[in-house]
Amino acid sequence: MNLLDTPIARLDGTPATLGDLTGGKVALVVNVASRCGLTPQYAGLEALQKELGDGGFTVVGVPCNQFGGQEPGTAGEIQEFCSTTYGVTFPLTEKIEVNGAGRHPLYRELTAVPDAAGQVGDIQWNFEKFLLAKDGSVTARFRPAVEPADPALRAAIQSALA
């Protein structure tokens, strides 16, 4: 199955696939949380969206509450936080699990992709990033500490857009 065919609801609960959310664009899929030390990365993710969104790129935020209970809110609370605090315009999915027995099918596929050090497996924390080409293939994995403005991340996005 193509990754883009993976069913995942939008934050408001309406059915979708990953392809519906990416809209045929290069995408950065990020597991997000509202009460995390890395939450300020939302600002950088939104900056990428604003800068590159018209050029065939989108961020897709995937809320997850598995790391320290740092995304406890309802869909409405998550949406309000993201829009009022960071002005988020990129699509957000339903809240899911990214690790363990309840791992969403999307993350069963994503966690098989190695990072720059060749490591595969579980998501380490909030704000782990996966770069997808327009066809849904995963071209890069970036661990949580990699900021949206990181030169290696930006270079990978530019390469995928070329």
Secondary structure, 3 states (H helix, E strand, C coil): CCHHHCECCECCCCCCEHHHHHCCCEEEEEEECCCCCCCCHHHHHHHHHHHHHHHCEEEEEEECCCCCCCCCCCHHHHHHHHHHHHCCCCCEECCCCCCCCCCCHHHHHHCCCCCCCCCCCCCCCCCCEEEECCCCCEEEEECCCCCCCCHHHHHHHHHHHC
